Amino acid sequence: MSKGEHLGELEELILLTVGSLNNEAYGVSIMDEIKKLSGRDLNVSAVHAVLKRLETKGYLNSWMGGATQERGGRRKRYFSLTASGKSVLDYSMSYRMKLYNNIPDISFKFSF
Amino acid sequence: MINPPQWAQRFLKWYCNPQLLEEIEGDIYELFDRRIDEKGPSFARKRFAWDVIRFCRWSNIKRSKTYNQRSNSIIMISNYLQVGFRNITRNWLTSSINILGLALALGCLITLFIFIDMQQNMDRYHSNAANIYQIVNKVRNDDGNLSTWGDSPIELGPTILANHPQAVDIFRIEHQTANVKYEDKVFQENLNFVDPGYLDNLDYGFLSGDHKTLENRDHVVISYYMAEKYFADEDPIGKQITMKFYNSKVKTFTIGAVLDKYRYNTSIRLDFMIPMANFEEIGMAKKLDWAYLTDATFVVLQDGTDPNEFKSELLQYIEVQNSFDPEWIIEDFELISLNELSQRNFEINSPVAGSSHPSGRIALGVIAVLLTLLACFNYMNISVASSTKRLKEIALRKVMGSNRSGIAIQFLFENLLQVIIAILLGCIISYFLFMPGFNSVLPFTIPFKFASIYTMIAFFLGIFLFVGIISSLYPSLYVSKFQPVSIFKGKTRFGSKNLFSKILLGFQLTVAFITVVSGFLFAYNAMHLKNTAWGYNAEDILSVRVNDQSQFSALREFADHHPDVAQMIGASDNFTQDYGAYSVKYLENDIRSIVLGAAPEYAQLMQLKLIEGRFANRDLEDESNMEVIINEQMVSKLNLSDPLGKRISIDSDIYTIVGVVEDFQYHLWIAYEPLLPAMICVNPKEEYHYAIFKSTPGTINRLDASVKEYWSNIAPNDPYDRVIQMDAYDEYLREMDSNIMIIGFISLIAVVLASLGLFGLLSFNIQSRLKEFSVRKILGAELLQIITVASRQYFWIVIIAFFLGAPLGYFLINQMIVSIYPDPAPASATPFIVAILIMVLTLSLSIIGQLLKAGKVNPVENLRHE
């Protein structure tokens, strides 16, 4: 993995959320999901900025949804993971797990 | 229904990129609706506004439609620049030839431009220069043409000031000479009576004192140079100097002010400025009325006064002036602005400003432009040739959809890049190399400076466009023309067989031959004039000017007792110093002739070479039978078959010719005046003006020092005015040398440029024919044969260029030489031979390496197809 494909912390969080929302991911729903799971209060504009960045990096796909009665008939932009988005998540998860597993048990024994 | 704040909605619509507006608006409204339910309307409205503000980021902001296009072309241009730099570094040899050649020529152009610019803008630094005019007289010559005279009636200035309100001030300049004495220092000086307005209206800087000094009639203002000469380290202010005018009036003045060094662009440079009020008192003119002409009258006009209108008011004075002096009838006045004075100086008789004739400037300008053209053609040729390597790139780009203009623009960019580098390098070369070099042969120093910032901008923009268009446009258009099909098929080849490039090379070489041949002819002529035999032996001769009999007798006494004096005689004239021109008559013939009078030993002392007869006899001072020796010129001009014993006459005096000597150089600026018939007659003691010493060999300087010391005792109030005959020509010889240097240098640049051009073209030609040479070699060609094949076409260009350039150069320089020098060197083949040798040598030196490379080509390297 080259340096340019490195994921930031917020980027990784949003990428994960998009994956977990499974085709229902758009600005507000992503914001809500993060609030619900991690308690982080993000501004929706920050979510939009990261989404756009991830899309240009090629980790996300997007499309406009159909018009509904909500939000004055304005359409939503939905996001989903691309294959490379999935693989970059896999990679980052796997090295986190590897590192996590390397933590010796002894460290926990101090905390009883 | 609760609505979000109006301004926030409008603001969002205003800044937001329309492509993103829908999703962003959607999310904000969704949150807004939810917050109304959860936290109430006012909270929701505040958060709505906050969200709108937070969304206002660079990435969401609307761009103008042209933005994308512009950024595209910026990317394109930076791309071109990068490719350009890569090409420069990849072909560093040709690029550096290109850039260096152009930079050399531009360095010359910049240097000469600064020089010409300075001369065109003399005196403009005076803040009121536009309102200051010199009033000049127009007088009809004998030949019917109007000539302009700087002199004007001394009464004109004050009359104008009294009667014409438009004239704010006037100042006059009256030139005189006097012996100036301060303590033991006595020199003969040029000094000027000026009105106080001279310093009020001109912006000369002061080292000490101020412009009011001239209002005190006992004060003088001196220049920086005079302060150094007379006072060295002392403070001159308040010191007394005594002036002895030529009518023997003596007056003592106090130094009131010292001017700063004159700026390089000052044309009126006075050394002593004496208040005009003294002029009448000193009484050098019998009567100061309209008949007395002073050297210059300047008038300072009110802002906005039309000089022509003002002049028409002055016409009434023509009659007044002419009634006072019917011998000197003027027809018109003219007002010449101070701004133009030095440029028009050459057409004014007896001017107060010093400046050179414009022909020199024009010649230099033409040379500079020629050199630049030479370099541009050089550039064009090499630039076209070097594109050979990039034919496939051009073709590929065309196939990919680029059109001709796109390719032309790319090549234009690359070429202009090199032109810019060359201009910068040219500035550096000019600043560090040419300008100091040029200054070292000039009598003054020019700073690296333009007359104004606008001139500078216009100049550099001008050369950028001129050089850029000439040298870049053609190559770009030329290479962008090719069809991809013919390139890929290998049909298109250029550079080697291009007639146009041959013509350009031919032109370069022709110009080079012109400059080299004319340069050598000029240098040959200058050397000839420099080495012209003086016709006498100036070694160990010291001539001292004496003012009266008693001084001469005192020096005679001194000479009798001084061990270093071999001989001492008197003379009323002396070579390089003093001689008269008279009409000499023999039978019906009447010729203008130089006449020198001296003691009878003069001719012997100067070691004139006797052809026949004898020198004049020392005892004969009989009025009725005066003896004279004449030069060869006079013999031939008077058609004397047997000159000895013939009698010639000047007015009523009759002289008998007793000897004929070889021509001798009685004048100083040998080259500029023709040598006239000359005679040396015997003059009585009473008329001696010079004491001429011949020292024992090698002691001349010691003798000079002791005569000087002795002089300050016998004549403390007269300057020690002497010439060491050997050094009399120094300035003349130096001017000849600097002429040789300048012209030699220009020829050198032309040769270098032409060599670079030939080298560049040849090396490309060889490069593209390496395979051909390899095949020839395999088939048995010798080194010499390959060299012949490689250089044959250029050989013919050189020959043709020589036969065009050499006669043209000869013709041009001959015109110039004949118009400047009346006695040029006799025609000779030497300069031609030297010029040819130099050209052949430099040209072959520049290409020999490339030819050997062609000859030593390794067939395996070039023919292997892998």
Interface residues (C-beta under 8 A of the other chain):
Chain A: Y26 G27 V28 N43 V44 S45 A46 H48 A49 K52 M64 E70 R71 G72 R74 R75 K76 R77
Chain B: E22 E23 I24 E25 G26 D27 I28 Y29 E30 L31 D33 D51 R54 F55 R57 S59 N60
